Amino acid sequence: MTLSLRPPPKAPGRLSRALTRLLMKRATVAAVESLADRFRLITLEGPALAGATWTPGQKIQIAMGSAFVARTYTPLDWDLAAGRIRILGYAHGVGPGSAWLETLRPGVECDIFGPRASLEVRDMTGPLAVFGDETSMGLAHALAGQDRGRTVACAFEVGDPDGARRVATRLGLANATLFARSGDDGHMEAMAAGLASLAATGASFVLTGRAGAIQRLRLGLKTLAVPPARIAVKAYWAPGKVGMD
């Protein structure tokens, strides 16, 4: 017998239940596909998801047993007629989000808040360059599908390059550049080296993922005199912090 060290989940309180009924959309997990270690491609569906107003790059939040504990995901796509969305989940560490991903099965119900504004790139000109990590790959897919005529370049720092490559290929990001993460952040020099050539093309930049990596890349863009209007930033996580979106 294997004993779980996780404490049993607490039942939602009265206020949490009221907020869930008032603000959230109920959905059912239709499919869960393991793309690589820690990566899950999840399909959610339900009548409440039909007819929503959604723009690629917007986010949703999924309640982890309580309206006050949620994790944020960027839908890859949203079938407004069928009431169906897909998200890419990455079990980043130990916490409610990772536990939810690791135990998720078809038929499970969940509560969704959103869609809500997160990153808006429609007014950004030129080609698009998306920098991030495993948590940014769903966003990159969504933005690449927003305008098929727009060039989208992707660069991700990853812990498992082989697994991340399989995921990128599955999402149609086969040309993404992957940088194996190093403990001393030495890989960031190689990532930053690609900024100059992209800036020279007039590209706009979307920086997401780890807060420390974003700071490094943003400084590089400032050195290159890239205008702030061509830079969109969203930190998804930072060591020691939880619940960022």
C-alpha positions in Angstrom: 0.0 0.0 0.0 1.2 3.5 -0.8 0.2 6.2 1.7 -0.4 9.7 0.4 1.3 12.5 2.3 -1.1 15.1 0.8 -3.7 16.4 3.3 -7.3 15.6 2.4 -8.9 18.5 0.5 -11.1 20.7 2.5 -14.7 21.1 1.6 -15.4 24.5 0.0 -16.9 27.0 2.5 -20.3 28.7 2.0 -18.8 31.9 0.5 -16.6 29.9 -1.9 -19.6 27.9 -3.1 -21.7 31.1 -3.6 -18.9 32.7 -5.6 -18.5 29.6 -7.7 -22.2 29.5 -8.6 -22.2 33.3 -9.3 -19.0 33.9 -11.3 -17.8 30.6 -12.7 -18.6 28.3 -15.6 -19.0 24.6 -15.0 -17.1 22.4 -17.5 -16.3 18.7 -17.8 -13.0 17.2 -18.7 -13.6 15.5 -22.1 -10.0 14.3 -22.8 -6.6 14.2 -21.2 -3.5 13.5 -23.3 0.0 13.1 -21.9 2.3 14.8 -24.5 5.5 14.4 -22.4 6.6 14.2 -18.8 4.6 16.8 -16.8 2.7 18.1 -19.9 -1.0 17.4 -20.3 -3.2 18.5 -23.2 -6.7 18.9 -21.7 -10.0 19.3 -23.5 -12.8 20.9 -21.5 -16.4 21.2 -22.6 -19.8 22.3 -21.5 -22.8 24.5 -22.4 -21.5 27.3 -20.3 -18.4 27.6 -22.5 -20.5 28.1 -25.7 -20.9 31.7 -27.0 -18.2 33.2 -24.8 -16.3 36.2 -26.1 -12.6 35.1 -26.4 -9.5 36.5 -28.0 -6.3 34.5 -28.4 -4.0 35.4 -25.5 -6.7 35.8 -23.0 -6.6 33.6 -19.9 -9.0 31.5 -17.8 -8.7 30.5 -14.1 -9.7 27.0 -12.9 -10.8 26.6 -9.3 -8.8 24.0 -7.4 -11.6 23.0 -5.1 -12.3 26.5 -3.9 -13.1 29.8 -5.6 -10.2 31.3 -3.6 -7.6 28.8 -4.9 -7.2 28.8 -8.7 -4.6 28.3 -11.3 -4.4 30.2 -14.6 -4.2 28.8 -18.1 -4.1 30.2 -21.6 -6.6 28.4 -23.9 -4.9 27.1 -27.0 -8.2 27.5 -28.8 -11.9 27.9 -28.1 -14.7 26.4 -30.1 -17.4 28.9 -29.3 -20.2 27.0 -31.1 -19.4 23.6 -29.5 -18.5 25.0 -26.1 -15.1 23.4 -26.1 -11.6 24.6 -25.2 -8.2 23.1 -25.0 -5.4 24.0 -22.5 -1.8 22.8 -22.1 -1.0 22.1 -18.5 2.5 21.8 -17.1 3.0 20.2 -13.7 5.6 22.8 -12.6 6.2 21.6 -9.0 4.3 20.6 -5.9 1.0 22.4 -5.4 -2.7 22.4 -6.2 -2.2 23.0 -9.9 0.3 20.1 -10.3 -1.8 17.8 -8.2 -4.8 18.6 -10.3 -3.0 17.9 -13.6 -1.4 14.6 -12.3 -4.8 13.1 -11.2 -7.1 14.5 -13.9 -9.3 12.1 -15.7 -12.1 12.4 -18.3 -15.4 13.0 -16.7 -14.1 15.2 -13.9 -16.0 18.5 -13.5 -14.3 21.8 -12.8 -15.2 25.5 -12.5 -13.8 28.1 -14.8 -13.6 31.9 -14.3 -13.1 33.8 -17.6 -12.0 34.4 -20.2 -10.2 37.5 -19.0 -7.7 39.9 -20.5 -4.1 38.9 -20.1 -1.9 39.7 -23.1 -3.1 41.8 -26.1 -1.0 41.7 -29.2 -3.4 42.8 -31.9 -2.1 46.3 -31.9 1.6 45.3 -32.0 3.2 45.6 -35.4 5.6 43.4 -37.3 6.5 39.8 -36.8 5.9 38.4 -33.3 8.7 36.9 -31.1 7.5 34.9 -28.1 10.0 34.2 -25.4 9.2 32.0 -22.3 9.4 28.5 -21.0 7.2 25.4 -20.7 4.3 27.5 -19.3 4.4 29.7 -22.4 3.9 27.1 -25.1 0.1 27.3 -25.0 0.1 31.0 -25.4 2.5 30.7 -28.3 0.1 28.3 -30.0 -2.8 30.6 -29.5 -1.0 33.7 -30.8 0.3 31.8 -33.8 -3.3 30.8 -34.7 -4.6 34.4 -34.3 -3.2 35.6 -37.6 -1.9 32.9 -40.0 -0.2 35.5 -42.1 1.9 36.7 -39.3 5.3 35.3 -38.6 5.7 34.0 -35.0 9.1 33.0 -33.7 9.4 31.2 -30.4 12.2 30.6 -27.9 11.7 28.7 -24.7 14.0 27.8 -21.8 13.1 24.2 -20.8 14.2 21.5 -18.4 13.7 18.6 -20.8 14.5 19.6 -24.4 13.5 16.3 -25.9 10.1 16.3 -24.2 9.5 20.0 -24.9 10.4 19.3 -28.6 7.7 16.7 -28.8 5.2 19.1 -27.3 6.2 22.0 -29.6 5.8 19.7 -32.6 2.4 18.5 -31.4 1.3 22.2 -31.1 2.6 23.2 -34.5 5.6 25.1 -33.1 8.1 22.8 -34.7 10.5 25.7 -35.5 10.7 26.9 -31.9 14.2 27.3 -30.5 14.7 25.4 -27.2 17.4 26.3 -24.6 18.2 23.7 -21.9 17.9 25.4 -18.6 21.1 25.6 -16.5 21.3 26.1 -12.8 23.5 29.2 -13.1 21.2 30.7 -15.8 24.1 30.5 -18.3 21.6 29.6 -21.0 20.1 33.1 -20.8 23.1 34.6 -22.6 22.3 32.4 -25.6 18.6 33.4 -25.4 19.4 37.1 -25.2 21.8 36.8 -28.2 18.8 36.3 -30.5 17.1 39.5 -29.6 19.2 41.8 -31.8 18.4 40.0 -35.1 14.7 39.9 -34.3 14.6 43.5 -33.3 16.3 44.4 -36.6 13.3 42.9 -38.4 10.9 45.2 -36.6 9.5 42.3 -34.5 7.3 42.9 -31.4 8.2 40.8 -28.3 6.0 38.8 -25.9 8.0 37.9 -22.8 6.3 35.4 -20.5 7.2 32.6 -18.0 9.8 33.0 -15.3 10.1 36.4 -13.8 13.9 36.4 -13.6 14.2 35.4 -17.3 11.8 38.2 -18.3 13.9 40.8 -16.4 17.0 39.6 -18.2 15.4 39.7 -21.7 13.7 43.0 -21.0 17.0 44.6 -20.1 18.4 43.3 -23.4 15.6 44.9 -25.4 16.1 48.2 -23.6 19.7 48.1 -24.6 18.6 47.6 -28.2 16.3 50.6 -27.9 13.2 48.5 -28.7 10.2 50.8 -28.0 7.9 49.8 -25.1 5.0 49.6 -27.4 6.6 46.6 -29.1 7.1 44.7 -25.8 4.4 42.8 -23.9 5.3 41.2 -20.5 3.6 38.7 -18.3 5.4 36.8 -15.5 3.7 33.4 -14.8 5.9 32.3 -12.0 8.9 33.0 -9.8 10.8 30.7 -7.4 9.1 30.8 -3.9 5.9 32.4 -5.2 2.6 30.7 -5.8 -0.6 31.6 -7.6 0.9 34.0 -10.1 -1.0 34.4 -13.4 
